[in-house]
């Protein structure tokens, strides 16, 4: 009887370890500019300006769940390039693949000064820094996390 309990316990531990090892975590660090738009009375969307973005996206994909954690700095500009505002955002969400239950929270804080880095001021349209060096990624990571910690 004692051997059976030991074998069951070892089997349970092995199953748990196997389940844990099937979780994949991916991190994306991005620097880009994107159009902002609003819907008019006719139902069409028109460009109202641009936003510069420094973002860290962490995705954890497990056998039974998926989690996302987005931390971002977004500087907003009007169509003429005049600065409007900055938002510091943290968005955490998770979904069970078993029960399909979802949970999450979004936290925002507004700042009154431009706070993104690595985007030249004269590039307010369709800018994307695709090939960040490891040094640039670390610089963006530290910068974003330094502002997020105050949320």
Backbone torsions as a table, in degrees:
resi	resn	phi	psi	omega
1	UNK	NA	-42.0	179.3
2	UNK	-64.2	-38.6	178.4
3	UNK	-64.6	-38.7	179.7
4	UNK	-63.4	-42.3	177.1
5	UNK	-62.7	-43.2	179.5
6	UNK	-62.7	-43.7	179.8
7	UNK	-64.7	-42.0	178.2
8	UNK	-63.7	-42.3	179.4
9	UNK	-63.2	-45.7	178.9
10	UNK	-62.8	-41.2	177.7
11	UNK	-61.9	-41.8	178.5
12	UNK	-63.7	-44.8	178.9
13	UNK	-61.0	-43.6	179.3
14	UNK	-63.5	-39.8	177.6
15	UNK	-63.3	-43.2	178.7
16	UNK	-64.1	-41.8	177.9
17	UNK	-63.9	-40.3	178.9
18	UNK	-64.9	-39.3	179.2
19	UNK	-66.6	-39.4	179.6
20	UNK	-66.6	-36.5	-175.8
21	UNK	-74.8	-11.7	-179.2
22	UNK	-88.7	7.7	178.1
23	UNK	-88.5	129.0	178.9
24	UNK	-112.5	133.0	178.4
25	UNK	-117.4	129.8	-179.3
26	UNK	-125.6	135.7	176.8
27	UNK	-120.3	132.1	174.8
28	UNK	-119.1	132.2	173.2
29	UNK	-116.4	123.9	-173.1
30	UNK	-129.4	148.9	174.9
31	UNK	-134.8	117.5	-177.5
32	UNK	-159.8	169.0	173.1
33	UNK	-121.6	137.9	-179.6
34	UNK	-138.2	150.2	176.6
35	UNK	-67.8	146.9	167.8
36	UNK	-108.1	149.0	-177.5
37	UNK	-145.0	160.1	176.1
38	UNK	-135.9	152.1	178.9
39	UNK	-85.4	131.2	177.9
40	UNK	-88.1	-179.1	-177.2
41	UNK	-62.6	-27.3	179.8
42	UNK	-81.7	-4.7	178.6
43	UNK	92.9	3.2	179.3
44	UNK	-94.2	149.1	178.3
45	UNK	-95.6	135.6	177.4
46	UNK	-127.2	147.6	179.2
47	UNK	-67.6	128.2	179.5
48	UNK	-110.3	-10.7	-179.1
49	UNK	164.9	-152.8	-176.5
50	UNK	-143.3	160.4	169.9
51	UNK	-136.9	137.0	173.4
52	UNK	-90.2	137.8	-174.4
53	UNK	-132.8	132.4	164.6
54	UNK	-115.5	122.5	-173.9
55	UNK	-140.0	146.2	171.0
56	UNK	-119.8	121.3	177.8
57	UNK	-116.9	122.2	178.5
58	UNK	-113.9	123.6	179.8
59	UNK	-120.5	124.8	176.7
60	UNK	-114.7	115.2	-177.2
61	UNK	-115.5	108.3	179.6
62	UNK	-109.9	176.9	-179.4
63	UNK	-63.2	-35.2	-174.3
64	UNK	-115.0	0.6	-177.0
65	UNK	-155.5	164.5	168.8
66	UNK	-138.8	134.3	179.8
67	UNK	-126.5	142.4	172.9
68	UNK	-128.1	144.3	176.6
69	UNK	-138.5	110.2	-179.2
70	UNK	-111.1	126.9	175.0
71	UNK	-120.5	126.5	-174.1
72	UNK	-146.5	151.9	169.0
73	UNK	-115.0	127.0	-179.3
74	UNK	-127.8	115.8	175.1
75	UNK	-96.5	123.1	-177.7
76	UNK	-100.4	138.5	179.3
77	UNK	-132.4	149.0	176.4
78	UNK	-79.6	-178.9	-175.3
79	UNK	-62.4	-23.6	179.4
80	UNK	-92.7	0.4	178.3
81	UNK	90.7	8.0	178.3
82	UNK	-79.4	132.9	-179.4
83	UNK	-64.6	137.2	178.6
84	UNK	-110.9	-56.6	-176.5
85	UNK	-167.3	170.3	173.6
86	UNK	-127.9	137.8	174.5
87	UNK	-119.0	132.5	171.8
88	UNK	-101.5	125.3	-171.5
89	UNK	-128.6	136.9	166.6
90	UNK	-129.3	123.8	-177.7
91	UNK	-125.7	113.8	179.4
92	UNK	-115.9	128.8	178.5
93	UNK	-142.2	149.6	176.4
94	UNK	-144.3	150.4	179.9
95	UNK	-140.4	132.0	175.3
96	UNK	-80.3	130.8	175.5
97	UNK	-80.4	-11.9	-179.6
98	UNK	-89.0	-54.6	-175.9
99	UNK	-98.5	-10.8	-176.3
100	UNK	65.2	13.5	176.4
101	UNK	-69.9	141.0	179.8
102	UNK	-122.6	149.1	179.0
103	UNK	-149.9	149.3	177.5
104	UNK	180.0	173.3	177.4
105	UNK	-152.6	147.8	176.6
106	UNK	-123.5	129.2	178.8
107	UNK	-122.2	132.2	179.0
108	UNK	-131.4	147.5	172.3
109	UNK	-138.7	137.4	-178.9
110	UNK	-99.5	138.4	176.1
111	UNK	-118.4	160.3	-178.4
112	UNK	-105.6	16.4	179.5
113	UNK	-143.1	145.5	178.2
114	UNK	-58.1	137.5	-174.2
115	UNK	-133.3	-3.6	178.0
116	UNK	-75.0	159.0	178.9
117	UNK	-126.7	164.2	175.7
118	UNK	69.6	10.2	176.5
119	UNK	-116.7	116.7	179.5
120	UNK	-61.7	146.1	-178.4
121	UNK	-65.0	-23.9	-178.2
122	UNK	-89.9	8.0	178.6
123	UNK	-115.2	79.3	-179.4
124	UNK	-102.2	8.9	179.2
125	UNK	-132.5	123.9	171.3
126	UNK	50.2	46.4	177.0
127	UNK	-97.1	134.7	175.4
128	UNK	-145.4	126.2	175.7
129	UNK	-94.4	91.3	-171.9
130	UNK	-74.1	-44.0	-173.4
131	UNK	-104.5	71.4	177.0
132	UNK	-67.3	136.1	173.7
133	UNK	-74.7	165.9	177.1
134	UNK	-59.6	-37.3	179.3
135	UNK	-65.7	-42.7	178.2
136	UNK	-66.4	-40.4	177.4
137	UNK	-60.3	-44.3	-179.8
138	UNK	-66.0	-38.1	178.3
139	UNK	-63.1	-45.2	178.3
140	UNK	-65.4	-44.2	179.3
141	UNK	-56.7	-50.7	-178.7
142	UNK	-62.6	-41.3	-178.3
143	UNK	-64.7	-49.0	-179.5
144	UNK	-62.6	-47.4	-178.8
145	UNK	-63.6	-32.9	179.6
146	UNK	-65.9	-32.9	177.8
147	UNK	-84.4	-33.4	-179.7
148	UNK	-67.3	-33.2	-175.3
149	UNK	-60.4	-20.3	-179.7
150	UNK	-87.3	-2.8	179.6
151	UNK	-71.9	NA	NA
